[in-house]
Amino acid sequence: MSGSTTPSERAFVLGLDGVPWRLIERWSDEGELPNFARMREEGASGTLDSTRPPTTPLAWPSIATGVWPDKHGIYGFQNLSSEYSHEMYTSQDLAQPALWDQLGPAHVGNVPMTYPAREIDGTMVTGMMTPSTDREFAHPPDLQDEIDSRIPDYDISLDYPEYADRLDDFEVAVDDMLAKRRELMRTQMDRAGDDWQLFFFVYTAPDRFQHLIWDMDRLLAHYKKLDEILGEVMDYTDDHDADLYVVSDHGFGPIEELVYVNRILEQEGYLFRREDDGTRGALASLGISRDAITGALNRVGITEETLVQSLPRRLVDSVAEQIPGDHALYDVDYDRTVAFVHDTGNCYINDTERFDSGVVSPSEVPQVKADIRAAFESATDDDGEALLEVHDGDELFPTDEDSPDLVVGGRGVYESRSGMADEVLGDTGTYDASHRSEGIVLCRGPSIAPGAELRGARVVDVAPTLLHGIGEPVPENADGRVLFDAFDEAGTPARTKVERTTLTRIENDEEVDEDFDDVEDRLKGLGYME
């Protein structure tokens, strides 16, 4: 493809959730993944650094917009209120226009955090965080009818913890999900015809698979299926003279122990649990706990998800507050607590300006934050190795004063958890592996340099590079940069200055239906994310 001076006018993003660079590098070098090997030989490739924390709800919006969470507005799965309650983030929370808002026709499939579907010039099938296929999950509406007809029993995701003791069945279920997702991609390709500017399609199966199975033989078999899909997409992009970007939102690696970060805060005197008085105390004395209640419900065929779907969120929250358990929201005494960790590693100082029951004055926040960071960083294992990585929220998210104060996550084989526990360290249970910061980026197309190595690429660099590569302006407020190393020196993008444009922040006043509450087991145990 070298020597081309004609840039592409369209681009395809193939997202592979949770795929780490080292496995792609190893297996493409060994000849196990021929299409990934072709991507590396005929295009540019390298590692892709994720968000902090390296999680799906932060990273995919960053890939799609070119900005960090403080500008796109999504910090996790659940948005925390000043009253210490939460609700799920949705596409209505995305403040920065995504690629599909800037380019068209666009066809968007299974991208996390796109529910509810926006009306765009093209088609959209929402991904992770969609409550169920009983809701409207596609645009235009007649596309949903076509999916129902063409792909019977199409599902958004698997409830993969159910397969913890049935890994063979789990493999079959993941393969089935992958096949149906591939058929969805073909359905949208058929809809697109030859009139499209952007395709953005994500396969979440690798992430789901790796959480439960970190076995190289089984992983390789799964990756070979991904390689087949990649081959099909490469042919498609060649037929349409399109640039192709293969990206993952984060990497993956094995985990050995869980680290309960709120327990560290409790031990250091920064967090206090609620006393089991009143209703909670009475229930606790009778042996009534979250686990006891959910176990009894399951025995009569009522799942937590069914309850949450059927009841308004405020009612579920009020009930959950009265039931003894180990939840980082409902089981904390905020009248005494200085700091707590919510969602996937977001640590908040309980200050009087931000929270209704705050106990820390704004002037004290910097010192308290420094002390808590020191407490997290001093947590070590028996060998003296640090358990956690800690980042300053003001440094990660400088444009948003309401961002988390600190972001804390596990180091190496340690995985952090925000649930309450009696010990700092705990068993991983059903999980074999979890997220790492190092993902993948491989690009190939009319103006992409063959065999080029990309260094220092970040998730926010994908959108600016894609836009510039197809001759479109890059938003002025983009945090990412154009990866010029990806472009053929003879091609137009390599020789053209980056054009800038001003985008209008998206303001969404529309509220999402409260029946959304069951997503991702939103309230496991009447309100428990863990």
C-alpha positions in Angstrom: 0.0 0.0 0.0 3.1 2.2 0.1 3.3 5.1 -2.4 -0.4 6.0 -2.5 -1.1 9.7 -2.5 -4.8 9.4 -2.4 -6.2 9.5 1.1 -9.2 7.5 2.1 -12.5 9.3 2.6 -14.0 6.8 5.0 -12.9 4.8 8.1 -13.8 1.6 9.9 -13.1 1.1 13.7 -13.1 -2.5 14.7 -13.2 -2.6 18.5 -12.0 -5.7 20.4 -12.8 -5.2 24.1 -10.0 -6.1 26.4 -7.4 -7.5 24.0 -3.8 -7.0 25.2 -0.9 -6.2 22.9 1.4 -9.0 24.1 -0.9 -11.7 23.0 -1.5 -10.2 19.5 2.3 -9.7 19.2 3.1 -13.2 20.3 0.5 -15.1 18.2 0.9 -13.0 15.1 4.7 -13.6 15.3 4.1 -17.3 15.6 1.8 -17.4 12.6 -1.3 -18.2 14.6 -3.1 -15.0 13.7 -2.4 -14.4 10.0 -4.8 -11.4 9.6 -3.3 -9.6 12.6 0.1 -10.4 11.1 -1.0 -8.8 7.9 -2.3 -5.7 9.8 1.2 -5.3 11.3 3.0 -5.9 8.0 0.8 -3.8 5.8 0.0 -1.0 8.3 1.0 0.7 11.5 0.6 -0.9 15.0 1.6 -0.7 18.6 0.3 -0.5 22.2 -2.6 1.7 23.1 -2.6 3.2 26.6 -6.0 3.3 28.3 -7.8 5.6 30.7 -7.3 5.6 34.5 -8.9 3.5 35.6 -8.6 1.3 32.5 -12.3 0.4 32.2 -14.9 0.1 29.5 -17.2 3.0 30.4 -14.4 5.5 30.4 -12.3 4.1 27.6 -14.7 3.6 24.7 -16.1 7.1 25.0 -12.5 8.4 25.0 -11.8 6.4 21.8 -15.0 7.7 20.2 -14.5 11.3 21.1 -10.7 12.0 21.5 -11.1 13.5 25.0 -10.6 12.2 28.5 -13.6 11.7 30.9 -13.5 15.2 32.4 -14.7 16.4 28.9 -16.9 13.5 27.8 -18.5 13.2 31.2 -18.5 9.5 32.0 -16.4 8.3 35.0 -17.7 4.8 35.4 -20.8 2.6 35.3 -22.6 4.6 38.0 -23.0 8.3 38.5 -22.7 9.4 42.1 -25.1 12.0 43.5 -24.6 14.5 46.4 -27.0 12.3 48.3 -24.7 9.2 48.0 -27.1 7.5 45.6 -26.3 6.4 42.1 -27.8 5.8 38.7 -26.3 4.2 35.6 -24.4 6.4 33.1 -26.0 6.3 29.7 -25.4 7.9 26.3 -27.4 10.9 27.6 -24.3 11.7 29.8 -21.9 11.9 26.9 -21.2 15.6 26.6 -18.6 15.5 23.8 -19.8 14.7 20.2 -18.6 11.2 19.1 -17.2 10.3 15.7 -20.7 9.3 14.6 -22.0 12.8 15.5 -19.3 14.3 13.2 -19.3 11.9 10.3 -22.1 10.5 8.2 -23.5 8.3 7.1 -22.3 6.3 10.1 -23.0 2.8 11.2 -22.4 2.1 14.9 -22.8 -1.4 16.3 -22.5 -2.8 19.9 -20.4 0.1 21.2 -20.6 0.3 25.0 -22.3 3.3 26.6 -24.5 4.1 23.5 -27.9 3.2 25.1 -30.3 4.8 24.5 -29.7 5.0 20.8 -29.3 8.5 19.3 -30.8 9.4 16.0 -27.9 9.7 13.6 -27.3 9.8 9.9 -27.0 6.0 9.5 -27.7 3.1 11.8 -27.0 2.4 15.5 -27.4 -0.8 17.5 -26.6 -0.1 21.2 -24.2 -2.2 23.2 -23.2 -2.8 26.8 -25.4 -1.0 29.3 -28.5 -1.7 27.2 -31.1 -3.2 29.7 -32.4 -5.9 27.3 -33.5 -6.5 23.7 -37.0 -6.0 24.9 -36.3 -2.2 24.8 -35.6 -0.1 21.8 -32.0 -0.8 21.1 -31.6 0.2 17.4 -32.0 3.2 15.1 -33.9 3.4 12.9 -36.7 1.4 14.6 -37.2 -0.9 11.6 -33.6 -2.1 12.0 -34.7 -3.7 15.2 -37.4 -5.7 13.4 -34.8 -6.8 10.9 -32.5 -8.0 13.7 -35.3 -9.9 15.3 -36.0 -11.7 12.0 -32.4 -12.2 10.9 -30.8 -13.0 14.2 -33.3 -14.9 16.5 -32.4 -14.6 20.2 -30.0 -11.8 19.7 -28.6 -10.7 23.1 -26.6 -7.7 24.1 -24.4 -9.6 26.6 -24.1 -12.8 28.7 -24.6 -13.0 32.4 -21.2 -14.6 32.6 -20.9 -15.2 36.4 -23.6 -17.8 35.9 -21.1 -19.8 34.0 -18.4 -19.8 36.8 -18.6 -23.6 37.3 -19.5 -24.4 33.7 -16.6 -23.2 31.6 -17.2 -25.6 28.7 -20.8 -24.3 28.5 -19.4 -20.8 28.8 -17.1 -21.3 25.8 -20.1 -22.4 23.7 -22.2 -19.4 24.9 -19.4 -17.0 24.0 -18.9 -18.6 20.6 -22.7 -18.2 20.0 -22.6 -14.6 21.1 -19.6 -13.9 18.8 -21.4 -15.5 15.8 -24.6 -13.5 16.4 -22.6 -10.3 16.8 -20.8 -11.0 13.5 -24.2 -11.5 11.8 -25.2 -8.1 13.2 -22.1 -6.5 11.7 -23.1 -8.0 8.3 -26.7 -6.8 8.7 -25.4 -3.2 9.2 -23.0 -3.7 6.3 -25.9 -4.6 4.1 -27.8 -1.5 5.3 -24.8 0.7 4.7 -24.3 -0.3 1.0 -21.6 1.8 -0.6 -22.8 5.1 1.0 -21.0 5.4 4.3 -18.2 7.5 5.9 -17.8 5.7 9.3 -18.3 2.2 10.6 -17.7 1.7 14.3 -18.3 -1.8 15.5 -17.2 -3.5 18.9 -16.9 -7.1 19.9 -17.0 -7.4 23.7 -16.6 -11.2 23.7 -12.8 -11.2 24.4 -13.3 -9.2 27.7 -16.1 -11.5 28.8 -14.2 -14.6 28.0 -10.9 -13.6 29.6 -12.5 -12.6 32.9 -13.4 -16.3 33.5 -10.8 -18.1 31.4 -7.1 -17.1 31.3 -5.9 -20.3 29.7 -3.6 -19.8 26.7 -4.9 -22.7 24.6 -8.5 -21.7 25.1 -7.6 -18.0 24.5 -5.8 -18.8 21.3 -8.8 -20.7 20.0 -11.0 -17.6 20.8 -8.4 -15.2 19.2 -8.4 -17.3 16.0 -12.1 -16.6 15.7 -11.4 -12.9 16.2 -8.7 -13.2 13.5 -11.3 -14.6 11.1 -13.6 -11.6 11.7 -10.7 -9.3 11.2 -10.0 -10.9 7.8 -13.6 -10.3 6.8 -13.4 -6.6 7.8 -10.1 -6.2 6.0 -11.7 -7.4 2.8 -14.7 -5.1 3.4 -12.5 -2.0 4.0 -10.3 -2.9 0.9 -13.5 -3.1 -1.2 -14.5 0.4 0.0 -11.0 2.0 0.0 -11.4 2.7 3.7 -8.9 3.1 6.5 -9.2 0.4 9.2 -8.4 0.9 12.9 -8.4 -2.1 15.1 -8.4 -1.0 18.8 -9.0 -2.3 22.3 -10.2 -0.2 25.2 -7.7 -1.7 27.6 -5.6 -4.8 28.0 -5.9 -7.9 30.2 -3.9 -10.0 32.6 -4.2 -12.6 35.4 -5.2 -11.6 38.9 -4.5 -13.5 42.1 -6.1 -11.5 44.9 -8.7 -8.7 45.4 -7.9 -5.6 47.4 -10.8 -4.0 49.2 -9.8 -0.4 49.2 -12.6 0.8 51.5 -11.3 -1.5 54.1 -8.0 0.3 54.0 -9.8 3.6 54.6 -11.7 2.0 57.4 -8.6 0.7 59.1 -6.9 4.1 58.8 -9.9 5.8 60.4 -11.2 7.6 57.3 -14.4 5.5 56.8 -17.0 4.3 59.3 -19.7 1.8 58.8 -23.3 2.4 59.8 -24.3 1.1 63.2 -26.8 -1.8 62.9 -29.5 0.1 64.8 -33.2 0.6 64.0 -34.5 -1.5 61.2 -31.1 -2.6 60.1 -30.3 -3.8 63.6 -33.5 -5.7 64.0 -33.0 -7.4 60.6 -29.4 -8.2 61.4 -30.4 -9.8 64.8 -32.9 -12.0 63.0 -30.2 -13.2 60.6 -31.7 -11.2 57.7 -29.0 -10.0 55.3 -28.7 -9.2 51.7 -27.4 -12.7 50.9 -30.2 -14.3 52.9 -32.9 -12.3 51.1 -31.6 -12.8 47.6 -31.0 -16.5 48.3 -34.6 -16.9 49.4 -35.9 -15.0 46.3 -33.8 -17.1 44.0 -35.2 -20.3 45.5 -38.7 -19.3 44.4 -37.5 -18.1 41.0 -37.3 -14.4 41.6 -34.0 -12.9 40.6 -32.5 -9.6 41.8 -32.7 -8.3 38.2 -36.4 -9.0 38.0 -37.0 -7.1 41.2 -35.0 -4.1 40.1 -36.8 -4.1 36.7 -40.2 -4.1 38.4 -39.6 -1.4 41.1 -38.7 2.2 40.9 -35.1 3.0 41.6 -35.9 5.2 44.7 -37.9 2.4 46.2 -35.1 -0.1 45.7 -32.6 2.3 47.1 -34.7 2.9 50.2 -35.2 -0.8 50.9 -31.5 -1.5 50.3 -30.5 1.1 52.8 -32.3 -0.9 55.5 -30.7 -4.3 54.8 -27.4 -5.2 56.4 -24.7 -6.0 53.8 -21.3 -5.0 52.4 -22.0 -2.2 50.1 -19.8 0.9 49.8 -22.8 3.3 49.6 -25.5 1.9 51.8 -23.3 0.6 54.6 -21.2 3.7 55.2 -21.9 6.3 58.0 -21.4 9.5 56.0 -21.9 11.7 59.1 -18.5 10.4 60.3 -16.7 9.3 57.1 -13.9 11.4 55.6 -13.5 9.5 52.3 -14.9 6.5 50.4 -14.4 4.7 47.1 -17.2 4.3 44.7 -17.6 2.3 41.4 -14.4 1.2 39.7 -11.8 3.0 41.9 -13.2 6.5 42.2 -12.2 7.9 45.6 -14.1 10.9 46.9 -13.3 13.1 49.9 -16.6 13.6 51.8 -16.4 17.4 51.6 -19.1 19.8 52.7 -19.4 21.5 49.4 -19.9 18.4 47.3 -21.9 16.1 49.6 -25.1 16.5 51.7 -23.5 14.9 54.8 -19.9 16.1 54.1 -17.5 16.4 57.1 -14.4 17.9 55.4 -14.2 21.6 54.6 -13.0 22.4 51.1 -9.9 24.1 52.5 -8.8 20.8 54.1 -9.3 18.7 51.0 -5.7 18.9 49.6 -4.1 17.8 52.8 -6.7 15.0 53.4 -6.2 13.8 49.8 -2.5 13.7 50.3 -2.8 11.7 53.5 -5.2 9.2 51.9 -3.0 8.8 48.9 -0.1 8.0 51.2 -2.3 5.4 53.0 -3.2 3.7 49.8 0.4 3.7 48.5 1.7 2.3 51.7 -0.6 -0.8 51.5 1.7 -3.8 50.7 1.7 -7.5 50.5 3.8 -9.9 52.5 6.7 -9.3 50.2 6.5 -5.6 50.7 5.2 -5.0 47.2 2.6 -2.2 46.7 -0.9 -3.4 46.2 -2.3 -0.3 44.5 -1.7 2.4 41.9 -3.0 5.8 42.9 -3.6 8.8 40.7 -4.6 12.4 41.5 -8.0 13.2 40.1 -7.1 16.9 39.5 -4.2 15.8 37.3 -6.2 13.2 35.4 -9.3 15.4 35.0 -8.2 19.0 35.2 -11.3 20.6 33.5 -13.9 19.1 35.8 -14.1 20.3 39.4 -16.6 17.4 40.2 -14.2 14.7 39.1 -13.1 12.0 41.6 -10.4 13.2 44.1 -8.3 10.1 43.6 -8.4 7.1 41.3 -7.2 3.9 42.8 -6.6 0.5 41.2 -4.8 -2.7 41.7 -1.1 -3.2 40.7 -0.1 -6.3 38.7 -1.9 -9.4 39.9 -4.0 -7.4 42.4 -7.5 -6.2 41.5 -9.2 -3.4 43.5 -12.8 -3.6 44.7 -15.0 -1.0 46.3 -17.3 -3.3 48.3 -17.0 -3.4 52.1 -15.1 -6.3 53.6 -13.5 -7.4 56.9 -10.1 -8.0 55.4 -8.0 -5.9 52.9 -7.2 -9.0 50.7 -9.7 -11.5 49.4 -10.1 -14.4 47.0 -10.8 -13.6 43.4 -13.7 -16.2 43.3 -14.9 -16.8 39.8 -12.5 -14.4 38.1 -9.2 -15.5 36.5 -8.1 -12.2 35.0 -8.9 -8.5 34.7 -8.0 -5.2 33.1 -4.6 -3.8 32.3 -3.7 -0.4 30.9 -2.0 -1.7 27.7 -4.3 -2.4 24.8 -3.8 -2.5 21.0 -4.0 -0.2 18.0 -3.4 -1.4 14.5 -4.3 0.6 11.4 -4.2 -0.1 7.7 -5.5 1.8 4.7 -4.7 3.8 1.5 -2.5 6.3 3.3 -1.2 4.2 6.2 2.6 3.4 6.2 3.3 -0.3 6.0 5.3 -1.9 8.9 5.2 1.3 10.9 5.6 1.1 14.7 3.4 3.4 16.8 4.8 4.5 20.1 3.0 6.2 23.0 -0.4 6.0 21.5 -3.3 6.6 23.8 -7.1 5.9 23.5 -7.7 9.7 23.0 -5.4 9.6 19.9 -7.6 7.3 17.8 -10.3 9.8 16.9 -8.0 12.7 15.9 -5.8 10.3 13.8 -8.9 8.8 12.1 -10.4 12.2 11.3 -7.2 13.7 9.9 -6.5 10.5 7.9 -9.8 10.9 6.0 -9.4 14.7 5.5 -11.8 15.8 8.2 -11.1 18.5 10.9 -10.1 17.6 14.4 -12.0 19.2 17.4 -10.1 22.1 18.9 -10.7 20.7 22.4 -9.4 17.2 21.6 -7.0 15.8 24.2 -5.5 13.4 21.7 -3.0 14.0 19.0 -2.8 12.9 15.4 -0.4 9.9 15.2 1.5 11.1 12.2 3.9 8.0 12.5 0.9 6.0 11.1 0.8 7.7 7.8 2.8 7.0 4.6 5.2 9.8 4.0 3.9 10.1 0.4 0.3 10.3 1.5 -1.8 13.4 1.8 -2.4 13.1 5.6 1.4 13.0 6.3 1.9 16.2 4.3 -1.2 18.1 5.5 -1.5 20.4 8.5 -4.2 19.4 11.0 -7.4 21.4 10.4 -9.3 22.3 13.6 -13.0 22.8 14.2 -15.2 23.8 17.2 -17.8 21.4 18.4 -20.8 22.3 20.5 -21.1 20.5 23.8 -24.0 18.1 23.9 -26.7 19.1 26.4 -29.1 16.3 27.2 -32.2 17.2 29.3 -34.0 13.9 28.4 -34.2 11.4 31.3 -33.7 7.7 30.6 -36.6 5.4 31.6 -36.0 4.2 35.2 -36.6 0.6 34.1 -33.0 0.8 33.0 -31.9 -0.2 36.5 -31.1 -3.8 35.9 -28.1 -3.2 33.6 -24.9 -5.0 34.5 -26.6 -6.4 37.6 -26.9 -2.8 38.6 -28.2 -3.5 42.1 -26.9 -7.0 42.9 -28.6 -7.7 46.2 -31.1 -4.8 46.1 -28.6 -2.2 45.2 -25.2 -3.8 45.3 -22.8 -3.3 42.3 -20.2 -5.7 43.7 
